[in-house]
Amino acid sequence: MSDGDDPKMARPHLVLARRLERDPRLPDGERAVVAARAERWLEQVLPALALVYPNDPDLPDRLLDVLVEGVVARSDSLRTRDRVREAAPDWFLSERMVGYVTYVDRFDGTIARIGDRLDHLTDLGVTYLHLMPLLHARPRPNDGGYAVQDFRAVDPSLGTMEDLRALAARLHANGISLCVDLVLNHTAAEHEWAQRARAGEQRYLDYYRTYPDRTEPDRWEQTLPEVFPDTAPGNFTWDETMGRWVWTTFNRWQWDLDWSNPDVFVEMLRIILDLAAVGIDVLRLDAVPFLWKRMGTDSQNLAEVHLILRAIRGLVGIAAPATILKGEAIVAPRDLVPYQGVGPREAAECDLLYHNQLMVQGWSSLAAKDGRLATIGLSTMAETPPHASWVTYVRCHDDIGWAIDDTDAAQRGWNGSAHRRFLSSWYAGELEGSPAEGAHFQEDFVSGDRRTSGTTAALVGLTRARRDGDQAAIGEAIDRFLLLYALAASYGGIPLIWMGDEIALDNDTSFLADPDRAADNRWLHRPPMDWVRAERRHDRATVEGRVHAGLVRLMRTRAALPTLRAGGRVAPLWHDNDHVLAFRRHHSRHGRLIALANFHPDPQRVDLRATEVADLHEPFDALDAHWTRSGPGADVVPGLSMRWISEP
Ligand code: OTU
């Protein structure tokens, strides 16, 4: 829609301002604000897009139209929210943030009913609720909702877009931000775009990557890894209707979008802004490393992916600043940190990222009773830019992939593949002394790689101890459980409580009876909420009550420690006790915290000077009121627990 003004877009924010001025749907006060945002962000967005889409000079013009629609779509209350968050852009970095993650259907059936269970969330101090995929998915199997057939509708089994809008408003009124999944990498084969591609419409064929024969797929396959080698081998699927091979990184019915087509970018931006206008605060961008493909590479984490994310971030910053982006990139640390963006806030990409390395190192440390490898692994991670952060977690809906680096393992004196093998065996309960009851996921017989499924309770041995009625073992398993959560709560970033963990739910084997799910044992750790057991959460005589109280205590303690505000720096500390992971969090305004995590069941001594506890001013242990630096056993960390030593 060229309006004759400034055709070369030398000052695109002025073009946008003029278009907004002509739009009667906007309140007066809004126009100048949006134009100012555009001036701020477009300087990063447009050059990034020009690099990705050099052959589409009209793209900025089209994007400005999408922006106008995105701005118009916002309600008055969201416009207020935009301004509040622009005044306090660090809202998600707060030490008071506590996340909860759940499937809608497995929590209490529908979106509407979540509003009636808010006390369960506020009990835990939750300020961030991630509802697992809820957009209209293809009929099962649909990868737990990650195969979306309509991004503009909520799955009919869960409710409507209006329900979601109402829930967002209710959550906001209760101080809770809403996070929802958006899959950028693929659509379901049933999506309208895919259907029209199948019907031979060239415009939609161009939305996907399809090939008439195996020539190109075979060339690509030479360097592409497989995500689901066991259940969905290969990266291409033959589509009978089209008579073509289609790129399917994940399952055969998840068609990868072709992001080298600018039309795909425009479509997805529209969808993003529409979802933001429903009141979604955090968009979880699924599988972002895969967006760009290049022959001869593994087609993950390519430079274009970063430019695309930077552009999306900036455009959201213009039209919907109340919304931020969480990237799901389960990749090696050196590939991960760049997703937070390099440089100023305007060059940001993802505001939040999953801290997969911390999660894996936590489980690895627990099995090996070792803090040294985690010290090595975490020390290689680049610093986080001050405006970005992590979500930290113990369990999520996915398997645990044993992302232990070979070089890190070698530095510990261990063999990387042997250690990874040990971890998967340990958590499957195959080794002497292991109380775990997890299961292998996607064993790759070529590489020997295998991942792990199971709930926290199953993996720490709580399930087994409870079944055996062994009180000592129950106590130890709860200690392990809370140790991992303490680690997630103290590293910096938003700690996520995975549904059911607050009452230590066990593995759920009912998926085995469901033919659409039986082959995917990630369903083991996606149990339906057990509201009968949840009733016991305030009863300290029960396991549920002990775990719940432990989590509440961690989150409350954390909320009172401003040094845990993200944006601070974290550095692992080297000392001489192999069983203990020590790290320092340092916040320029709020001082230091020395965290000590002992992964051994017996108390461990640490050198207070090496751990920098000796340097603190009037230190206290936020988790243990009796601890003083000069008191007896000051240098001892109790078995399977943490000290959070801070300054007043
Ligand atoms: C994500 O995970 C989701 O979390 C999974 O539940 C989905 O199955 C999948 O996408 C497809 O939508 O490979 O093993 O680096 O690791 O996107 C899980 C990112 C996955 C990938 C990640 C993917």
Boltz pocket constraint, residues with backbone or C-beta under 6 A from the ligand:
constraints:
  - pocket:
      binder: B
      contacts: [[A, 143], [A, 144], [A, 146], [A, 183], [A, 227], [A, 250], [A, 286], [A, 287], [A, 288], [A, 289], [A, 328], [A, 329], [A, 330], [A, 331], [A, 397], [A, 398], [A, 399]]
      max_distance: 6.0
